[in-house]
Amino acid sequence: MEESNSSSEKGFLLLGFSDQPQLERILFVIILLFYILNLLGNTAIILVSYLDPKLHTPMYFFLSNLSCVDICFTTSVAPQLLVTMNKKDKNMSYGGCVAQLYVATGLGSSECILLAVMAYDRCAAVCRPLYYTSIMHPQLCASMASIAWLSGLITSLIQCSLTVQLPLCGHRKLDHIFCEVPVLIKLACVDTTFNEVELFVASVIFLIVPVSLILISYGFITRAVLRIKSTAGRSKAFGTCSSHLLVVIIFYGTIIFMYLQPAKSSSKNQGKFVSLFYTIVTPLLNPIIYTLRNKDVKRAMRTLVMENAFSS
């Protein structure tokens, strides 16, 4: 009993890249820079979408929700990771690990559903442009966004509660960059078949199902775009959806690799870099992609900057 309780009393040793000090120092600078840029970029999208009346549309409402999720998701991982990387003692409290587990799992799951919701929005915009405003009315948009947030909360409560109940028998070394469900399951000293099945089912619901719905939506979008006779019309329609599709490929590609691959199929550091990518890099790519590839956002940002410059 004393051995099994030591993890909760002493916390965990978050090893990360501590066996490669030079790489750890380089990654510290990169993660810090990416985190700051992530906060600035996603906050800018939220402010622009709120302050510019022309961006008060379903697309930018969902984009603001995505930016909010990304800020919170990265913040649940990056600060603790930076603190751990910057000290010799790699210890992380048990309570801090559990809190990070619940928050990161919930926000990651919410983003999976939110990206599928955004695909439906783009499908409605391209396939039914004359009825778009009546289809995507404010009440429906609010309900869909709420479902995305609540689904993440529910799966986090279920999945993480089952994970933290596993006895660890004194195992404290987490060979990862943050507290994540697959890593903690591997640390357990009992049969984890039920937890692995539950994780697989959750992965199917929050990864495979949304990806399938997104692919179906883009199938309808492609068919609708091919019916457009003018080249300019086709380019505009594809431009409307290309940013979202690029974000989908980057986010789902990395997270599916982490959660649906066989446990022994990757090297020790491969899983760490994949997790680093979808928790630190992808949330920064979202504002970059949507800003650089979206004329409306660039116009709104220029307008706000000019107004602030002249008012000061």
N, C-alpha and C positions, 0 to 999 in steps of 0.2 A: 504493500500500500504506500509506504514511504517513497519507494522508487517510482511508482506510477504518478505520484503527485509532484515530483520534483520539477517537471516541466512547467506546471502552473505556478509553482513557487519561485523558480529561478528565471523563468522566461525561456527564450530561444536564442541560439546563436545563429544569426543570419549571415551565412558565409559569403554569399554573393561572389565577388571576384577577388576575395582576400588572398587567394593563392597566387594572384598575379598583380603585385603592387603597382607596377608601371601602368598596366591596363586600367586598373582601378582609378588611378589619378587622372588619366585621360578621360575616362568615362564620367568621372565626377564633374569635370568642366563641361563636357558635352551635355550631360543631363541637366545641370544647372542652367545652362544657356537655353536649352530646349524648353525647360519648364517656365522660364521667364517669358520667352517668346510665345509659348502656349497661352499663358495668362493674358498677355497683351493682345494677341490675335483673336482669341475667342471672346474676350471682353469687348473688343472693338466691334465684332459682328453683332453681339447682343445690343450694344449701344446704338449702332447704326440702324439695326432692324427696328428698334424702339423709337428712335428720334426722327427717322425719315418716314413721313406718311405714305410715300410711294411704295415702301417696303412692308406695309401692313397687309400682307397677303399670306395665305396658308404656307407657301414655300418657305418664307422667311420666319414665320412663326415656328415651324418645325426646325429650321436651321438654328434659331436662337435656343431652342430646347437642346439640340445636339451640342451646341457650344457650351451650354450650362453643364450638361452631362460630362463633357470632355474636361472642363475645368475641375469639376469635383472628382472625377475619376483619376486624373493625374495627381491632384492634390492628395488623394488618399494613399498614393504610393511614393511620389517623388521626394517630399520633404523628409520622410522617415528613411528613405534609401540614401539620401545625401548625408544625413546625420550619421548613419551607420557606416557609410564609406569613409567618412572623415575622422573616424576615431579607431583606436586600436581595439577597444572593447566592442565586439560586434553583437553584444547582447541586446535583445529586444524583449520588453516585458510581455508576459502572457496576455494581459488585458489589451495592450497595444496591438498585438498580433491578431487577436480575436476581432477587435474593432475594425482593423484594416481588412480582415477577411470578409466581414459582413458588408462593409461599405463598398469595397472594390467589386465584389461579386454582384451586388445589387445594381451598381452603376453600369458595369459591363453588360449585364443582361438587359438593362433598360436601353442601352445603345443599340443592341441587336434588334430589338423590337422597333425602336425609333427609325432605324434605317429602312426597315420594311414599310413602315408607315409613310416615309418620305417617297418610297418607290410608288406606292399607291397614289400619292398626291401627284407625282409626275405623270403617271399613267392617265389620271383623270384630266390633267392639263393638256396633254397631247392628243388623247383619243376622243375626249368630249369637251373641246374648248368652248363651245357655245353654252354648255351647261355646267362649266367648271365652278363658277361661283355658287350655283345652287347645290351642287354636289358637295363641295368642300365648304360648307357653311361654318361659321365660328363655333357653334355648339358641337358639331362633329369633330372639328379640329381639336378642341379642348378635350373632348372625350377620348380621342385617339392618343393624344399626348399623355393624358392621365393613365390610360391603360398601359402605356409603355413604362411609365414611372412605377406604377403599382405592381406590374408583373415582375419587375426587377426586385422590388421590395419583398414580394411573396417568395420568389425562388431563393432569395438570399436567406430569408428566415428559415426555410425548410432545409436547404442544402447545407448551409453553414452550421445550423443546429445539429444536424446529423454528424457533421465532421468533427465538431469540437467535443462530442461525446465519446469519440474513439480514445481508448487508453493508449498512451504513448510509451509507457513503461520506462520513463526516465530519458527517452530520446529527446535531445535538445537541439541538435545540429540540423538546421534547415539549409540545404545546399541550393539556395535560390536567392532571388533579389527581393522578394516580398512574400507575405503569407498568402498562399493560394491553395484552393481546395485540392487539386491533384497532388501537390507537394506534401500536404499534411496527411493525406490518405496513405501515401507511401511510408510515412513515418510511423504509422500505427503498428502495434505489435500483436494484433488479432486479425482474424479473417475479415477482410474488407470487401467481400464479394457484393454484399448489399449496397455499400456506398459506391462502389464502382459502377454497378448497374444503375443506381440513382443518378450518378454523374453523367452516365451515357445518355439516359433518358432526357435529362435536363439539357444536355448538349444538342440532342436532336431537336428538342422543342425550341431552343433559343438560337440555334445555328442553322441546322438543316432546313427546318420549316421556313424561317424568314428568308433564307437564301433561295429556296424554291419559289416562294411568293414573289421575290424580287425578279427572278428569272422569268416567271410567267408575266409579270407586269411589263418587263422590257420586251418580251415577245409581242405583246399587244402594241407597245410603243413602236417597235420596229415595223410591224405591219401597217400601222397608221401612217408612219413617216414615209414609207415606200409608196403610199397612195398620193402623197403630195406631189404635184406636177412640177412646181417651180424649185429650182436648185436652192434659191435663197430661203425658201420656206423649209426645205429639208435641213439645211445647215442650222437654221434657227431652232428647229425642233430638237435636233441632235445636241446642239449646244446647251439647250435647257436641261438635258438629262446627263450629259457626259461627266459633269463635275460629281454628281451624286454617284454615278456608276463607278468612277475612279475611287472614291472613298470606300464604297462597298467592297471592291476587289481587294484593296489594301487591308481593310479592317478584318473582314471575314477570312481572307487568305491566311493571315498570321494566327488568328485565334482558333480557327479550325485545326491548323497544324499543331497547336498546343494541346487542345482538348480531345481531339479524335484520333491522334496517332497512337500506335502501340507504346506501352510504357517504356520498353527497352529499345526503341528504334532510333533514338537520338543520342548524341554525345552529351556529356555532362553540361557543357556550356551552351549547347545549341538551344535548349529550352529557356535558358536565362536571356539569351539575346532575342529570342522570339517574344518573350514576355516584355522585355524592355522596349521592343518595337511597338507593340500594340498598346502599351500603357504610357509611353513617353513620346514616341515619334509620331504615331498615327493621329493623336489629338492635336498636334501641331500642324500636320499636313492638311487637316480639314479646313482651317481658316485660309491657309495658303492657296489651296486648290480652289475654294469657293471665291476667294478674292481675285486671284489672277485670271480665272476663267469666267468671271461674272461681271458684265459691264454695269449692271445696276448697283452692285455693291461698291465697285470702284468709283462710280459717279457719286454715290451717296457719301462715301468717305471724303472725296475731294470737296464736296459741297460743305460738309461739316468742318473740315480743316480750314477752308476759306472763310467760313462764317466766324469761326473762333479767332482766326488771325486778324480779321478786320475789326471784330468787336473788342479785341485787346489793344 
